[in-house]
Amino acid sequence: MSDPVHAVVTFDGGVVVAVDGETVSVAEAVRELNFRAGVVKSSLGSVALRVARMALPSGFGEVDVALHEGRVVGLVARSEESLYDFAS
């Protein structure tokens, strides 16, 4: 059994703009996620981007995506525009 692969996906206005700090188009992001997960002709990359985008209500920020055995298995979202004020 292999370990999950991770990628940090950056969104700006709801559109993916980078994977692990490297500027990419949406199509390039899908291909990169598929490549890292070791899948060809799969919708995993596009599903991962959609799920990651849903983790950022504001559409701005970063999401650490974990992919394992053809599935999205984990997300950690970071955004300056949070729905919650944890300082209160």
Secondary structure, 3 states (H helix, E strand, C coil): CCCCEEEEEEEECCEEEEECCEECCHHHHHHHHHHHHCCCCCCHHHHHHHHHHHCCCCCCEEEEEEEECCEEEEEEEECCCCCCCCCC
